[in-house]
Amino acid sequence: MSAVSDRLPTFPWDRLEPYKKTATAHPDGIVDLSVGTPVDPVPELIQKALVDAADSPGYPTVWGTPELRDALTGWVARRLGARDVTHRHVLPIVGSKELVAWLPTQLGLGPGDRVAYPRLAYPTYEVGARLARAGYEVYDDPTELDPAGLKLLWLNSPSNPTGKVLGKDELTRIVAWAREHGVLVFSDECYIELGWEADPVSVLHPDVNGGRMDGLVAVHSLSKRSNLAGYRAAFLAGDPAVLGPLLEIRKHGGMMTSAPTQAAVVAALGDDTHVREQRERYLARRTALRAALERHGFRIEHSEASLYLWATRGESCWETVAHLAELGILVAPGDFYGSAGESFVRVALTASDERVAAAVARL
């Protein structure tokens, strides 16, 4: 076991504990804007679907029920604009982090293979490569990478942590380059429903991929759009030549979404009203926090989408974390996401209206 754990970096959130203690000591309590975990209720129609499916004594299937696959294909076509989507084009997963961490291993990557991801990125992309003993590197423009040995290219739009959105033309250019060089693209699009100053587009849109999904897989999650982080509900959509073998591997590994969760996902993807309502909550919090941060001397970069504000005061991110912790506000240091974030902090919009109002007043 130590041989595996030794491959991994220090779990970043453990480093935030002293600052959390400081923030918690504030007379009015902590305002936790660090991790980005949803705090609003799970919509009632989703809870009802979960409860109605609670009597599920048998094993669920890894591929999910036909009803679930219908819901996935319908949403991918309706929301992402993808064409000719069949059950072979979708695969449920047990939360997107599980997929990101184990994908290189499930793809059979190892020493001599390379995984690439954005310079500022979700740390689990690197963790996945390390678990597989594959090489890993960051990029500013993926088309400038050496394609030799590059087996997996991660895209992330809207970005975690920066909220940056890759435009349609840029995605089209990247997809064409990856196909030319035989590089598999996985596009992490978990925040695609949360565009504020930009309209995020999927790699599955025909304007991006020319109507073909070969070499492309998109990763989607219900954690943020539907407040289902506790359900572990996510899915893949894209190239059946990639998803078919992954399905077989995941069958052997027993990587199945629970039957009640599958039923909840069907309900969630069939209803757009709760998504609009949740967007409105986040937009109000974003507007209030952004204005307060800017008045406090912060500059906000990117942040045109996602659940975060990417903010800087032109100092070490840890100085900023300490300063805000004294105000009872906990945020994530930018260097969690790469050395390029060392002067930024990530401020999550995932706190109640009351707690956001408290943060605004303190700032």
Phi, psi and omega per residue, in radians:
M1 nan -0.674 -3.122
S2 -1.119 -0.531 3.137
A3 -1.125 -0.568 3.094
V4 -1.363 -0.857 -3.090
S5 -1.123 -0.504 3.131
D6 -1.175 -0.309 3.106
R7 -1.338 -0.242 -2.965
L8 -1.736 2.619 3.050
P9 -1.275 2.961 3.030
T10 -1.067 2.367 3.135
F11 -1.077 2.039 -2.924
P12 -1.081 -0.622 -3.023
W13 -1.183 -0.354 3.089
D14 -1.093 -0.506 -3.110
R15 -1.253 -0.258 -3.087
L16 -1.541 -0.145 -3.017
E17 -0.988 -0.789 -3.140
P18 -1.053 -0.631 -3.137
Y19 -1.281 -0.553 3.068
K20 -1.133 -0.684 3.101
K21 -1.097 -0.726 3.108
T22 -1.078 -0.824 -3.116
A23 -1.132 -0.653 -3.128
T24 -1.143 -0.468 -3.121
A25 -1.331 -0.112 3.126
H26 -1.040 2.431 -3.089
P27 -0.956 -0.547 -3.132
D28 -1.735 0.197 3.087
G29 1.495 2.955 -3.094
I30 -1.383 2.546 2.881
V31 -1.965 1.836 -3.021
D32 -1.606 1.825 3.117
L33 -2.001 0.562 -3.009
S34 -1.702 -1.130 -2.937
V35 -1.281 -0.637 -3.104
G36 1.533 0.588 3.103
T37 -1.569 2.349 -3.114
P38 -1.041 2.554 -3.132
V39 -2.154 -0.197 -3.102
D40 -1.460 2.748 -3.058
P41 -1.098 2.611 2.962
V42 -1.185 2.263 -3.130
P43 -0.930 2.504 -3.029
E44 -1.041 -0.659 -3.104
L45 -1.147 -0.506 3.103
I46 -1.329 -0.733 3.077
Q47 -1.040 -0.727 -3.133
K48 -1.106 -0.733 3.124
A49 -1.090 -0.673 3.113
L50 -1.118 -0.822 -3.120
V51 -1.128 -0.737 -3.124
D52 -1.096 -0.438 -3.136
A53 -1.740 0.191 -3.033
A54 -1.165 -0.492 3.112
D55 -1.455 1.337 -3.078
S56 -2.226 1.338 -3.044
P57 -1.293 -0.375 -3.083
G58 -1.539 2.923 3.100
Y59 -1.223 2.378 2.998
P60 -1.353 2.877 3.075
T61 -1.658 2.656 3.137
V62 -1.135 -0.655 -3.119
W63 -1.346 -0.267 3.119
G64 1.543 2.941 3.121
T65 -1.221 2.744 3.029
P66 -0.972 -0.622 3.119
E67 -1.111 -0.695 3.101
L68 -1.131 -0.802 -3.132
R69 -1.119 -0.606 3.047
D70 -1.091 -0.742 3.141
A71 -1.123 -0.715 3.141
L72 -1.146 -0.856 -3.115
T73 -1.127 -0.669 3.127
G74 -1.116 -0.731 -3.136
W75 -1.190 -0.733 -3.139
V76 -1.062 -0.708 3.118
A77 -1.242 -0.788 -3.052
R78 -1.264 -0.799 -3.018
R79 -1.553 -0.643 -3.070
L80 -1.703 -0.232 3.136
G81 1.387 0.215 -3.142
A82 -1.226 2.655 -3.104
R83 -1.984 2.663 3.024
D84 0.958 0.785 -3.110
V85 -1.519 2.157 3.112
T86 -2.032 3.088 3.101
H87 -1.038 -0.507 3.136
R88 -1.196 -0.254 -3.104
H89 -1.626 0.058 -3.086
V90 -2.333 2.693 3.139
L91 -2.685 2.050 3.064
P92 -1.182 2.584 3.083
I93 -2.360 2.865 -3.019
V94 -1.606 1.153 -3.045
G95 1.451 2.560 -3.050
S96 -1.300 -0.481 -3.131
K97 -1.132 -0.696 3.084
E98 -0.981 -0.776 -3.107
L99 -1.132 -0.802 -3.109
V100 -1.064 -0.746 -3.085
A101 -1.193 -0.618 -3.010
W102 -1.872 -0.054 -3.101
L103 -1.033 -0.864 -3.136
P104 -0.993 -0.676 3.104
T105 -1.135 -0.778 -3.124
Q106 -1.193 -0.440 3.063
L107 -1.414 -0.100 3.133
G108 1.416 0.339 3.133
L109 -1.338 2.739 -3.125
G110 -2.911 -2.793 -3.141
P111 -0.944 2.340 -3.113
G112 1.678 -0.332 3.054
D113 -1.619 2.727 -3.119
R114 -2.214 2.505 3.054
V115 -2.095 2.368 3.137
A116 -2.176 2.579 -3.115
Y117 -2.662 2.877 -3.060
P118 -1.052 2.677 -3.114
R119 -1.041 -0.671 2.999
L120 -1.856 2.025 -2.956
A121 -2.752 2.785 2.959
Y122 -0.899 2.167 -3.016
P123 -1.075 -0.359 -3.032
T124 -1.248 -0.332 3.026
Y125 -1.026 -0.786 3.111
E126 -1.167 -0.721 3.141
V127 -1.013 -0.752 3.140
G128 -1.048 -0.742 3.104
A129 -1.142 -0.724 3.139
R130 -1.099 -0.734 3.139
L131 -1.055 -0.597 -3.134
A132 -1.516 -0.042 -3.054
R133 1.103 0.415 3.079
A134 -1.523 2.807 3.031
G135 -1.346 2.793 -3.133
Y136 -2.575 2.614 3.122
E137 -2.703 2.786 -3.122
V138 -1.829 2.839 3.134
Y139 -2.491 2.748 2.899
D140 -1.708 -0.765 3.052
D141 -2.244 1.986 -3.056
P142 -1.091 -0.421 -3.121
T143 -1.277 -0.102 3.069
E144 -1.647 -0.021 3.096
L145 -1.275 2.679 2.973
D146 -1.321 2.038 -3.078
P147 -1.287 -0.213 -3.114
A148 -1.129 2.090 3.128
G149 1.383 -0.014 3.123
L150 -1.428 1.882 -3.022
K151 -1.775 -0.384 -3.094
L152 -2.510 2.141 3.099
L153 -1.985 2.044 3.075
W154 -1.572 2.220 2.890
L155 -1.862 2.711 3.124
N156 -2.573 1.749 -3.132
S157 -2.544 2.119 -0.058
P158 -1.113 2.567 -3.021
S159 -1.368 2.467 2.820
N160 -1.920 1.942 0.467
P161 -1.852 -0.188 -2.843
T162 -1.481 -0.334 -3.050
G163 1.352 0.159 3.120
K164 -1.218 2.493 3.141
V165 -2.019 2.289 3.039
L166 -1.459 2.179 -3.121
G167 -1.268 2.929 -3.088
K168 -1.048 -0.753 -3.126
D169 -1.126 -0.705 -3.141
E170 -1.165 -0.754 3.094
L171 -1.079 -0.719 3.136
T172 -1.061 -0.756 3.131
R173 -1.115 -0.751 -3.125
I174 -1.160 -0.753 3.137
V175 -1.084 -0.743 3.127
A176 -1.091 -0.738 3.129
W177 -1.112 -0.781 -3.119
A178 -1.092 -0.735 3.127
R179 -1.152 -0.684 3.130
E180 -1.034 -0.594 -3.064
H181 -1.832 0.114 3.101
G182 1.178 0.606 -3.126
V183 -1.732 2.228 3.113
L184 -1.310 2.273 -3.135
V185 -1.892 2.192 2.935
F186 -1.983 2.134 -3.077
S187 -1.888 1.969 3.120
D188 -1.425 1.849 -3.048
E189 -2.056 0.556 -2.994
C190 -1.120 -0.306 -3.122
Y191 -1.895 0.344 -3.002
I192 -1.128 -0.422 3.120
E193 -1.373 -0.088 -2.987
L194 -2.068 1.009 3.024
G195 -1.607 2.309 -3.109
W196 -1.921 -0.995 -3.119
E197 -1.923 0.200 3.100
A198 -2.653 2.748 3.124
D199 -1.920 1.683 -3.061
P200 -1.084 2.541 3.125
V201 -2.139 2.615 -3.118
S202 -1.593 2.683 3.011
V203 -1.160 -0.259 3.129
L204 -1.457 -0.111 3.118
H205 -1.221 2.365 -3.094
P206 -1.081 -0.443 3.078
D207 -1.171 -0.391 3.123
V208 -1.576 -0.764 -2.986
N209 -1.872 0.089 3.115
G210 1.241 0.330 3.138
G211 1.463 0.160 3.127
R212 -2.145 2.410 3.133
M213 -1.780 0.093 -3.091
D214 -1.059 2.302 3.115
G215 1.370 0.161 -3.060
L216 -2.263 2.344 3.014
V217 -2.409 2.337 3.079
A218 -1.844 2.483 3.118
V219 -1.891 2.229 -3.130
H220 -2.300 2.623 -3.073
S221 -2.356 2.607 3.046
L222 -1.756 0.058 -3.067
S223 -1.031 -0.798 -3.032
K224 -1.619 -0.767 -3.078
R225 -1.137 -0.563 -3.045
S226 -2.148 0.172 -3.126
N227 1.050 0.702 -3.062
L228 -1.920 0.502 3.123
A229 -1.006 -0.623 3.138
G230 -1.290 -0.227 -3.126
Y231 -1.551 -0.362 -3.023
R232 0.984 1.257 -3.033
A233 -2.254 1.995 3.133
A234 -2.706 3.066 3.130
F235 -2.811 2.841 3.042
L236 -1.918 2.631 3.030
A237 -2.509 2.399 3.119
G238 2.654 -2.478 -2.971
D239 -1.074 2.033 3.122
P240 -1.087 -0.454 3.127
A241 -1.192 -0.368 3.061
V242 -1.635 -0.766 -3.061
L243 -1.236 -0.559 -3.138
G244 -1.038 -0.955 3.081
P245 -1.081 -0.639 3.087
L246 -1.083 -0.683 3.102
L247 -1.051 -0.777 -3.137
E248 -1.111 -0.744 3.127
I249 -1.102 -0.752 -3.091
R250 -1.246 -0.485 3.002
K251 -1.074 -0.818 3.127
H252 -1.094 -0.579 -3.110
G253 -1.512 -0.066 -3.128
G254 1.139 0.553 -3.060
M255 -1.560 1.354 -3.018
M256 -2.040 2.458 3.030
T257 -1.363 2.388 -3.097
S258 -1.030 2.631 -3.127
A259 -1.047 -0.780 3.080
P260 -1.057 -0.651 3.109
T261 -1.148 -0.692 3.098
Q262 -1.018 -0.750 3.115
A263 -1.129 -0.657 3.118
A264 -1.134 -0.674 3.133
V265 -1.127 -0.705 3.090
V266 -0.991 -0.810 3.128
A267 -1.129 -0.736 -3.081
A268 -1.138 -0.758 -3.092
L269 -1.327 -0.277 3.121
G270 -1.544 -0.006 -3.082
D271 -2.263 2.132 3.125
D272 -1.696 -0.272 -3.065
T273 -1.092 -0.796 -3.089
H274 -1.172 -0.477 3.108
V275 -1.199 -0.766 3.097
R276 -1.087 -0.717 3.137
E277 -1.117 -0.719 3.135
Q278 -1.205 -0.653 3.062
R279 -1.010 -0.746 -3.126
E280 -1.100 -0.670 3.076
R281 -1.069 -0.844 -3.102
Y282 -1.169 -0.628 3.126
L283 -1.113 -0.724 3.126
A284 -1.124 -0.745 3.127
R285 -1.154 -0.706 3.127
R286 -1.073 -0.803 -3.116
T287 -1.061 -0.774 -3.116
A288 -1.186 -0.798 -3.101
L289 -1.185 -0.717 -3.128
R290 -1.063 -0.816 -3.135
A291 -1.084 -0.723 -3.130
A292 -1.160 -0.738 3.124
L293 -1.112 -0.751 -3.134
E294 -1.144 -0.677 3.076
R295 -1.121 -0.503 -3.110
H296 -1.434 -0.025 3.090
G297 1.820 0.169 3.115
F298 -1.536 2.652 2.933
R299 -1.919 2.323 3.128
I300 -1.772 2.207 3.076
E301 -1.949 2.615 -3.102
H302 0.879 -2.120 3.078
S303 1.110 0.395 -3.141
E304 -1.335 -0.108 3.099
A305 -2.717 3.138 3.094
S306 1.412 -2.929 -3.038
L307 -1.870 0.404 -3.005
Y308 -2.427 2.709 2.924
L309 -1.935 2.245 -3.122
W310 -1.709 1.842 -2.864
A311 -2.179 2.579 3.117
T312 -2.508 2.616 2.969
R313 -2.026 0.213 3.121
G314 1.297 0.494 3.134
E315 -2.350 3.100 3.063
S316 -0.990 2.408 -3.141
C317 -1.035 -0.544 -3.120
W318 -1.279 -0.533 3.010
E319 -1.119 -0.727 3.127
T320 -1.151 -0.745 3.108
V321 -1.025 -0.781 -3.132
A322 -1.127 -0.747 3.137
H323 -1.049 -0.832 -3.112
L324 -1.223 -0.566 3.104
A325 -1.090 -0.606 3.085
E326 -1.121 -0.428 3.059
L327 -1.555 0.054 -3.136
G328 1.418 0.310 -3.109
I329 -1.999 2.161 3.138
L330 -1.845 2.214 3.106
V331 -2.257 2.988 -3.113
A332 -1.671 2.282 3.089
P333 -1.196 2.436 -3.067
G334 -1.121 -0.446 -3.108
D335 -1.283 -0.104 2.956
F336 -1.044 -0.450 -2.996
Y337 -1.879 0.200 3.131
G338 2.222 2.719 -3.075
S339 -1.089 -0.410 3.117
A340 -1.180 -0.217 3.126
G341 -1.733 0.283 -2.970
E342 -1.178 -0.267 3.093
S343 -1.937 0.268 -3.112
F344 -2.121 2.812 2.928
V345 -2.229 2.660 3.071
R346 -1.804 2.136 -3.092
V347 -1.920 2.000 -3.094
A348 -1.427 2.627 3.091
L349 -1.612 0.089 -3.011
T350 -1.614 1.236 2.958
A351 -2.465 2.761 -3.118
S352 -1.101 2.833 3.103
D353 -1.007 -0.683 3.141
E354 -1.121 -0.744 -3.135
R355 -1.243 -0.644 3.072
V356 -1.110 -0.741 3.101
A357 -1.063 -0.638 3.098
A358 -1.138 -0.739 3.108
A359 -1.090 -0.771 3.127
V360 -1.038 -0.763 3.138
A361 -1.109 -0.710 -3.131
R362 -1.189 -0.651 3.128
L363 -1.226 nan nan
